[in-house]
């Protein structure tokens, strides 16, 4: 069955639901706002999605520490599946969460423009079969929730290509910071300063996951945005944000200053007397939100036993420890 159309006439969620109800197998190609994506299905279940090359799945899994070179050779030769070559500390459910997160991120990004084209080709599979069956409705629901969450991220980090760095001076209420091995891994991925996109690639994560964590660290005064540019939307193929006139740009800066003021070493202006975080913000709620976000990194689920939660995403379970550490800083 050849299925083609525009997203203006049939929104992406409805296209996917049609394919699920028909139990179709193949590849749905989408061009939305200049962003090209592919969603693979088998019998109406999603198995993988990407806006890059299919082969980049290998790099993502390796960056996340879920596979190694020796095991991947078996996947390349079609001798074993991905779930069979996972490194120690990872299980099939960890791979399912990993693929589900990637699919959700792709659907979120492709749905944002609201316009574009699509075409579906039957019996077309990904370069690397994931052997996963991801429910379409679960991913669509999560992608919809991310729209509101993304707006909160943009309040402190204007775009995935904006550079961030560790602050040179800690907030007054956090005179000491204990760096764990796993916290060091995230800061090392930042490499002194870097973008959300760069850190996500180095950790084999999605931009959304990393952006939420780094935005929380900005709010807590641990990271700061380096680029001094007018607030802009996340690009994701949508093109550059509309230019603002000087008056509106100045107004935006004033609004932003009500929420957070970034202080840099040597800044002896009157702004140095202002608090870094808005007085009305609830730090305890921020810490709780961060812990909730990072539970996706650690792979914890309600049905896992205490032994199971300790066998989470191996090298990446430390991001859960990072959440606890950041929570401690705010107490």
N, C-alpha and C positions, 0 to 999 in steps of 0.2 A: 504494500500500500504506500503510495506516494502522497505525502501530506505537506502542503505548503500554504503560507499565508502571511499576514502581517499581525504584529502584536497589538495594533490598534483595533483590529477586528476581533481577534481572539487573544486575550491576555495569556501570558506564559503559564500561569497556574492552571488555566482551563485546558490548554494544550496538553499539559502533562497528565491531567486527570482523564482526558479522552484516551490517551495512550495506555494509561493504567487500566481503565475499564475494559479496553479492547485486548488487554494482555499482550501488548506488542513488544517485540524485541528488535532493537536497532539503535540508531543514533539520531538524536534530535539536535540539529545545528541551529544556533541562534546568532543573529547579528543585531545587537541592541545598542544604539547610541555609539556605534563604532567599536564596541567590544564584542569579540567573537567567542562563542562558547559552544561546548558539546556536552550533551547529557546522554549517557548510555543506559539502555533499559534491557532487561531480560524478563519476558513474561509479565510485563507491567511493573516490575520492580526496578528501581534505579540501582545501578552497579558502580557507576563512577561519573564524575563530571569535572570539567576543566575549562579554563579560558586560555590555557597555554598548550604546549605539546603534550601528548599522552605520555611520552617518555620521561617527562619531568616528575612523574609519580615516584620513580626510582630515587631521584635526588631528595624529594620530600621525606620519604621513608628513612633514608640514610641520615639526613640531618636530624630527624627525630630520634635516631638511634634504634629504630625498630627492626632494621635489617642491616646486614654487612655485605661486603663484597663477595665473600665466599658463598654465602647463602644465595645471593642474587644471581650468581652464575647458573644455579639450577632453574631459576625462574626464566632467565633468558633462553635456556635450552628447552623450555617447556617440560622439564623433568618433574618439577614440583610447583605447587601453588604458593602465593605469597604468604598465606597463613601458615604454611609448613616450614618456612625459613625464618620466622620471627626470632629475634635474639632473646637471650635469657631475660626473664622478667616481663615478657609480653605474651599475651594470649590472644585467641581469635577475637574475643570481644573488644580488645583494645584496637585491633585493626578495624573492626566494625565502627567504633566511635570515630576513629581517624578518618575513614572514608566518608562517614555521615557528615562530619564537620566540613570536609572539603566540598561535598555536594551542596550543603546548606549555604556555604559562603558563595558558591557560584550562582545559585538560584537568587540569592539576595542581590548580588551585583547585576545580574542580567535583568532582574525585575525593576530595578530603580529607574532606568530611563523611561519605561512605559511605552516605548515605540521601537520599531525594528521589524525584522522579518525572521521567518523560521522555515525549515524544511526537514522532513523526517525520512530517513532511508532505512529500510528493513534489513535485518540480518547483518548489521555492521557492529562489530564489537571493538572495545578499546585495545590498544597495543598490549597492555598487560591485564589479563583477566583478574579481577579482584575476588571473584566468587562470593560477592556480598549481595544481599537483598535488602535494600533500604526503602522503607515506606515513604511514598511521595508526600502524603498528607503531613507526616511528622516534620519533614524538611521544609515544606511550604509554610507550616505554622511557625517554625523557628525563624525562617527567613523574614516573615512579616514582623515578628517581634523586634528584629534587629534594626528596623527602620527608626523606631523611637530611640533605641539604645545608641544608634549611630549619631543622632543629633547631640546626645550628651557628650560623646567623644569629641565631636567637632567644636564644642565649646572651649576646649583647652588644647586640642591638637588639630589645626586647620586642615591637614591633609596627610596622607600616608607617605608623602615624599618630603615632608617638613622634618628638618633635623632636630633631634633632641640630644641632651647631654645631662650627665649628673651635675647637680648643683655644687658649687664650690663651697658654699656655706650652708650648713644644715639649719632647719627651722629651730627656733629657740626651745621648743618643747621636745626636741630630739637631738640632744647634744652628743649622743653616742649611737653608733650603729654597729651591730654584730653581723658580719657577712658570713653566711653559710656557703658551703660548696655549691649548692644549687642556685642560690641567689647570685653567686659569682658567675655562674654560667650565663644567666640572663644579662648581667652587666657586661660580661665579656663579649657577648653577642652584640651589645650596643657599641663596643669597641671605642670607648671614649665618647663618641657621639655618632649618631646614625639615625636612620629613618625607621618608621614602623615597618615599611616594606622590606628593608634590609635585615632587620632583626627577625622578622617572620621567616625569611628565606633561610637564615642561618640556623634557626631552630626547627625548621620543617613544619611550621605552624601556618595558620591563616592570618591575614592582616587583621581581621576582626578580633581574634583572640588576643593578639599582641597589642592592638590599639587600646582595648579595654584595660589591660594591665598597666600600660604605660600612661594612659590618661589618669588612672587612679594615682600613680606615682607622682604625676605632675600636680594633682590636687593636694597631695600630702607634702609637697615641697621638696621631693627627692630628685625629680627631673625637671628640666626647663626646656622650653622651645627656643632654639637658637635663631632660626630664621625670623626676621622682623618684617613680615609681610602681612598684608590685609587678610582677614579671615577668608578662607575659600572652601568650597565643597571638596569632598573626596572625589578625585577625578574618575578613576575606574572606567576610562573610555568615554566619559561624558564631555570631554573637552574642558578648556579652562573656564574658571568662574567668570561671570560678567564683571567688567571693570567697574569700580566704584568711584564716585566723585570724591573730592577732598572732604566735603562736608559730611557725607554719609560715612566715609572711612573714619573720620574723627569721632563721629557718634558711636560707631561700632567699637572703637577703642575704649571710649568712656564706659560703654556697657560692659565690656569685658573686664575693665578694671574693677567693677563692682564685685566680681566673682573671684578674681585671682590676680595678684600682682607679682610678676617675676622680678626678683631682685638679683643683681649680679655684683660680684666683687668690685669694690671701688665706686659703687654708686652712692654718692653722698648727698643726693637730692632729698627733698622733703618726702619723696615717695618711699624712702627707706624706712620711714616711721610707720608705714602702713603694714597691716598684717598680711601675710602671704595668702591665707585662706579666708574667705568671707566669714564673718562672725556668726552668721546664721546657719552655716553648714554644720551638719551632724557627722562628726568624724567617726563615731561608732558605726553609723549606718554605712559610711563609705567603706570601712573595713569589712563589714559584713557582706557588702556587695562584691568587694574584691574576692573574698573567700568563695562566694558563690560562683563567680566567673571562673576562678582557677580550679574549681572542682572538676571542670571539663578537661583540664590539662592532666589532672591526676587520675582520671578515669574512674572515680568513685561512683557507685550506684547504690540505691537504697537496698537492693537485694544482695549485695556482697557481704560476706562475713568479714570479721576483723582480719583474718588471715588473707582474705581476698584483696582487701584494700591496701595491704602492704605489697601486693604483687601488681601494682598499677603500672603506669607508663614509665617504668624503669628510670632512665636518666632524666625524664621530664617530670617525674612526680615531685621534684624539688620546687616546682612553681607553686605547689600547694604550701610548701614550707615558706616560700616567699610571701604568700598571702598572710600567714600567721605572723611572720616577722613584721610586715608592714602594719598589721593590726596592733602589735605590741608597741610600735613607735608612736601610735596615736593615743595610747592609754596614759 
